[in-house]
Amino acid sequence: MPRSTATSAAPYVPPLPTLASMRAAVQRCRGCELYKHATQAVFGDGQMRAPLVLVGEQPGDKEDLAGHPFVGPAGALLDSALEEAGIARADAYVTNAVKHFKFVERGKRRIHAKPKVTEIRACHPWLEAELSVVQPRLVVALGATAALALFGPAFRVTQQRGTVFRTAGAPAMLATVHPSSILRAADDETRRQEMRAFVGDLRVAAEALSAP
């Protein structure tokens, strides 16, 4: 068994991964230190061969307790945006770049803390394995952390969002904001504007999925 000082999840990924075997194995992952405080690892949800994979940052408080991604307020907003963009949630496999909830405690509340680059890299073998099993046509990065995991450190969501990038032998990729950023908007009008832009990016994704 790999030691808890490991800096990569790779030794914990099953050698012949399936979604079911990875969902079980991820609970034993000690690839970084985040497992020590999270309730559980939160693996992706969806069907093998889903045409679309949506990648967020990490589970939040509600996801950490429920064991499923995007079941909190950001997930509700994502569902609404997908519907408006004409994408069925059933057509999407939803996961996160980091599988354990990172937080700081303030009284009885657990407040989201941004994962370090080392933690994102340590967890990346799980995301790679998910993509290899699902084999989507399109991968959408939701927010800067997911974009870092998928595109690398030079990518800027604010400058390159809503554009489909294609590479031979790999699924097409697109980046947009994380739905939680819309929830944090300063006022209602800003939130409406950001929601329209988010839905616009997802419509680009829908068009890419419907292209021959």
C-alpha positions, 0 to 999 in steps of 0.5 A, a space after each residue: 500500500 502506498 504511503 500517505 506521504 505520496 504526492 500523486 493519486 496514480 498508485 491508487 487508480 486501478 490498473 484497468 479502470 472502470 467507473 465503478 472500480 474507480 468510485 470504490 478505489 478513490 475512497 482509499 486515495 492518499 495521494 495528497 493530504 486533503 483526504 485527512 479532513 474531508 468526509 469522503 472523496 467525491 467521484 464523478 457522476 454520469 454514464 460511460 460514453 457520455 458525450 460531454 464531461 463537465 469538470 469543476 474545481 472540487 466538492 463543496 460542503 454539501 457535495 462532501 457530505 452527500 458524496 456526489 458532485 454539484 448537488 449544492 447551489 452551484 449545481 442547481 445553477 448549472 442544471 438551470 444553465 444546461 437546460 437553457 443552453 439545450 443540453 440534457 444533464 443526462 448527456 453530461 458526466 460531471 466531476 471535479 479536478 480535485 476529489 476531496 473538499 478543501 476548507 477552513 473552519 470558521 465556527 461551525 461553518 466549513 469555508 471553501 479553500 482553493 486547492 494548491 497547484 500541487 494538490 491539483 496535480 496530485 489528483 490529476 490521474 483520477 481525471 485522466 482515468 475518468 476521461 479515458 473511460 468515458 471518452 467524451 466528445 467535448 470536455 468543459 472546464 468550469 472555472 480556473 482550477 479546472 482550466 489549469 488541470 486541463 489546459 495548463 497554467 498559461 490558460 486564462 478563462 477570462 480571455 479564452 472562455 467560450 472557444 472550442 479547442 481541438 487537438 487530434 486524438 483528443 476530445 474537444 475542450 472549452 472553458 467557462 466560469 464556475 457557476 459558483 462565481 455567478 452566485 457570488 456576483 455583487 448584485 442581481 444585474 451583474 448576476 443576470 449578465 454573468 448567467 447570460 454569458 455562462 449560458 452563451 458558453 454552454 450554447 457553444 458547447 451544445 453546438 460543438 456536440 451537435 456538429 458532425 
